[in-house]
Amino acid sequence: MTMADIISVTSLDDPRVAPFAHLTERQLRSKVEPAMGLFIAESPKVIHRALDAGYAPLSLLMERRHIDGQGAEVIARCQALAGEHFPVYTGEEAVLAQLAGYPLTRGVLCAMRRPPLPDVDELCQTARRVAVLEDIVDHTNIGAIFRSAAALGMDAVLLTPSCCDPLYRRSARVSMGTVFQVPWTRLGDDPADWPQKGLERLHALGFLTVAMALRHDTIDITDPLLTGADKLAIVLGTEGDGLKETTIAQCRHTVKIPMARGVDSLNVAAASAVAFWELRAR
């Protein structure tokens, strides 16, 4: 890495740092990602996992103190992939927080190219266990679910059209980079594609669909019908309201996690971990 590649940030209007400038997660999605096809990965661990998965780096933004510290290996890997003059933008902590519009929790951000999403049929061709996330809108929950999916044997994650983006900066960070390890895609592009079209597609692919819902007309989560299924799709609903009634009605079975001490439900991320473990492929 030559010194010419280290670029000090002195102006908030510098067009070279536009991907990082003043962008909350909502702004990043609505303004930058559709137009430029990128996302922001935060922290060395998350960036390394994205690089391991083949995501292409475009530029780095980091505090000056990290250039010879925790950012050094990230810089070296990005430079090896993108070329000698890969840009590394830097400045003091206060300046970069003002630039980005939020504190840099781990001091290192990487703008990366967003790849096209795979086809559902292609993604599910060899999958035995998939998680289906219906309209989950909390970035922390998405990240936590992906971490459980990676750890507990899910082959893929499928998102309904209204589900929030796993590549959001916070989602990827909470997942500890596992959003880059677990294959994922969306079940349609329009909200009208779910639930009927999405579930019909899963059934055509040979999946037994299981709605996770707090109802009385359920089967036991340890039922051999489920644990022994060759292909199982575990459908989890949005925060608060859970799955839509139309979704539950069109799934093959409904399952609830038994509760003790009068607790009425688990957070969807916690529920996902229990469901993934109990319903894993044997």
C-alpha positions in Angstrom: 0.0 0.0 0.0 1.5 3.3 -1.1 0.9 6.6 0.7 -0.9 7.9 -2.4 -3.7 5.4 -1.7 -4.4 6.9 1.8 -6.7 9.9 1.2 -7.5 12.3 4.1 -11.0 13.5 4.2 -11.3 17.2 4.7 -14.6 18.1 3.1 -18.0 16.6 3.7 -18.8 17.4 0.1 -16.0 15.3 -1.4 -17.8 13.2 -4.1 -15.3 10.4 -3.6 -16.8 9.6 -0.2 -20.5 9.9 -1.3 -21.3 6.3 -0.5 -20.4 7.0 3.2 -21.6 10.6 3.6 -24.6 11.4 5.9 -26.3 8.1 5.2 -28.5 6.5 7.8 -29.6 3.0 7.0 -32.9 4.2 5.6 -31.2 6.7 3.3 -28.6 4.1 2.2 -31.4 1.8 1.0 -33.6 4.5 -0.7 -30.9 6.6 -2.3 -27.7 4.8 -2.8 -28.2 1.1 -3.1 -30.7 1.1 -6.0 -28.7 3.6 -7.9 -25.2 2.3 -7.3 -25.8 -1.3 -6.4 -23.7 -1.3 -3.2 -23.9 -1.7 0.6 -21.7 -0.8 3.5 -20.0 -3.4 5.7 -18.8 -2.4 9.1 -16.0 -3.8 11.3 -13.0 -5.9 10.2 -14.7 -9.2 11.0 -17.7 -8.5 8.9 -15.6 -7.1 6.1 -13.3 -10.2 6.1 -16.4 -12.5 5.9 -17.7 -10.6 3.0 -14.4 -10.8 1.2 -14.2 -14.5 2.0 -17.6 -14.9 0.3 -16.4 -13.1 -2.9 -18.0 -9.7 -2.4 -16.1 -7.0 -4.3 -14.7 -4.0 -2.3 -14.9 -0.5 -3.7 -13.4 1.7 -1.0 -12.7 1.9 2.7 -13.4 4.6 5.3 -11.6 4.3 8.6 -10.2 6.3 11.5 -6.5 7.2 11.0 -5.4 5.2 14.0 -6.7 1.9 12.4 -4.5 2.2 9.2 -1.6 0.5 10.9 -3.8 -1.4 13.4 -7.0 -3.4 13.0 -7.5 -2.0 9.5 -4.1 -3.0 8.1 -5.1 -6.6 7.1 -8.4 -5.3 5.6 -6.5 -2.8 3.5 -4.0 -5.4 2.3 -6.8 -7.9 1.3 -8.8 -5.2 -0.5 -5.8 -3.9 -2.3 -4.9 -7.5 -3.4 -8.4 -7.9 -4.9 -9.0 -4.5 -6.4 -5.5 -3.3 -7.3 -2.7 -1.2 -6.0 -4.6 2.1 -6.0 -7.6 0.9 -4.0 -8.9 4.1 -2.1 -8.7 4.3 1.7 -10.4 7.4 3.1 -9.4 8.4 6.5 -9.6 11.1 9.2 -10.1 11.6 12.9 -12.9 10.0 14.7 -15.0 13.1 15.1 -14.6 14.1 11.5 -15.7 10.6 10.2 -18.7 10.5 12.5 -19.8 13.8 11.1 -19.2 12.6 7.6 -21.0 9.3 8.0 -23.8 10.7 10.2 -23.3 8.0 12.9 -20.5 6.9 15.1 -18.2 4.3 13.5 -18.7 1.5 16.1 -15.8 -0.6 14.9 -13.8 2.2 13.2 -13.7 0.6 9.7 -16.3 0.8 6.9 -16.1 -0.8 3.5 -18.3 0.1 0.5 -18.9 -3.1 -1.4 -20.6 -4.1 -4.7 -24.0 -5.7 -4.2 -24.3 -8.9 -6.3 -27.5 -9.9 -8.1 -29.8 -12.2 -6.0 -29.9 -15.8 -7.0 -33.0 -17.5 -8.4 -35.2 -19.2 -5.8 -35.3 -22.5 -7.7 -31.5 -22.5 -8.0 -31.0 -21.6 -4.4 -33.3 -24.4 -3.2 -32.2 -27.1 -5.5 -30.2 -29.0 -3.0 -31.5 -27.4 0.2 -33.2 -29.5 2.9 -34.0 -26.8 5.4 -34.9 -23.2 4.6 -36.0 -20.3 6.7 -38.7 -18.1 5.3 -39.0 -14.6 6.9 -42.3 -12.8 6.5 -42.1 -9.0 6.6 -39.5 -8.8 9.4 -38.5 -5.1 9.6 -36.0 -4.9 12.5 -32.4 -5.0 11.3 -31.2 -6.5 14.5 -33.6 -9.4 14.3 -32.6 -10.1 10.7 -29.0 -10.2 11.7 -29.7 -12.4 14.7 -31.8 -14.8 12.6 -29.0 -15.1 10.0 -26.5 -15.9 12.8 -28.8 -18.7 14.1 -29.4 -20.0 10.6 -25.7 -20.3 9.9 -25.0 -21.9 13.3 -28.0 -24.3 13.3 -27.9 -25.8 9.9 -30.3 -23.8 7.6 -29.3 -24.2 4.0 -30.9 -21.0 2.9 -33.0 -18.0 4.0 -35.9 -16.7 1.8 -37.3 -13.2 2.4 -40.7 -12.0 1.5 -40.8 -8.8 -0.6 -41.5 -6.6 2.4 -38.8 -8.0 4.6 -35.9 -5.6 5.4 -32.5 -6.0 3.8 -29.9 -8.4 5.3 -27.1 -6.3 3.9 -28.0 -3.3 5.9 -25.0 -2.2 7.9 -26.5 -3.1 11.3 -28.0 -6.4 10.1 -24.6 -7.6 8.7 -22.8 -6.5 11.9 -25.3 -8.2 14.3 -25.1 -11.3 12.2 -21.3 -11.3 12.7 -21.0 -11.5 8.9 -23.0 -14.7 8.6 -25.3 -12.9 6.1 -22.4 -13.5 3.7 -22.2 -17.2 4.5 -25.9 -18.3 4.3 -27.3 -18.2 0.8 -30.4 -16.0 0.6 -32.8 -14.4 -1.9 -36.4 -13.0 -2.1 -39.6 -14.8 -2.8 -40.8 -12.4 -5.4 -40.4 -8.7 -6.0 -43.8 -7.4 -5.2 -45.8 -7.7 -2.0 -48.5 -9.3 -4.0 -46.2 -12.3 -4.6 -46.7 -13.4 -1.0 -48.1 -15.5 0.5 -49.9 -17.4 -2.2 -47.4 -17.4 -5.0 -44.4 -17.8 -2.7 -45.9 -20.8 -0.9 -47.1 -22.4 -4.1 -43.5 -22.1 -5.3 -42.1 -23.8 -2.2 -44.7 -26.6 -2.4 -43.8 -27.1 -6.1 -40.1 -27.4 -5.0 -41.1 -30.2 -2.6 -41.0 -28.4 0.7 -43.2 -29.2 3.6 -44.2 -25.7 4.9 -44.4 -25.1 8.6 -45.9 -21.9 10.1 -44.5 -20.9 13.4 -47.5 -19.4 15.2 -49.1 -19.2 18.7 -52.3 -21.1 18.1 -54.0 -24.1 19.6 -54.4 -26.1 16.4 -50.7 -27.0 16.2 -48.6 -30.1 16.0 -45.6 -30.7 18.4 -42.3 -29.2 17.2 -40.7 -32.6 17.9 -43.2 -34.5 15.7 -41.3 -37.0 13.5 -43.4 -35.8 10.6 -41.4 -32.6 10.8 -38.0 -33.7 12.1 -37.9 -36.5 9.5 -39.1 -34.4 6.6 -36.7 -34.5 3.6 -37.4 -30.8 2.7 -38.8 -28.3 5.3 -39.5 -24.6 5.0 -39.8 -22.9 8.5 -42.0 -19.8 8.1 -41.5 -17.0 10.7 -43.6 -13.8 11.0 -43.0 -10.2 11.7 -42.4 -8.7 15.1 -45.5 -8.2 17.2 -48.2 -9.5 14.9 -46.5 -12.7 13.8 -47.6 -14.5 10.6 -50.6 -13.4 8.6 -53.7 -15.6 8.9 -53.6 -16.2 5.1 -50.0 -17.4 5.4 -50.9 -19.8 8.3 -53.9 -21.1 6.3 -51.8 -21.9 3.3 -48.9 -23.6 5.1 -49.1 -27.4 5.4 -48.7 -27.4 9.2 -48.7 -25.0 12.2 -46.2 -25.3 15.0 -45.8 -23.4 18.3 -43.0 -23.4 20.8 -44.4 -24.4 24.2 -44.1 -21.7 26.8 -43.7 -21.8 30.6 -44.5 -19.4 33.5 -47.2 -17.6 31.5 -44.8 -16.2 28.9 -46.9 -15.6 25.8 -44.2 -15.5 23.1 -40.5 -15.2 22.2 -38.8 -12.5 20.2 -38.7 -13.7 16.6 -34.9 -14.0 16.6 -35.0 -16.2 19.8 -37.9 -18.3 18.3 -35.9 -18.8 15.1 -33.0 -20.4 17.1 -35.3 -22.8 18.9 -37.1 -23.7 15.6 -33.9 -24.2 13.6 -32.5 -26.5 16.3 -35.6 -28.6 16.8 -36.4 -28.9 13.1 -32.9 -29.3 11.7 -32.2 -32.1 9.2 -31.2 -35.3 10.9 
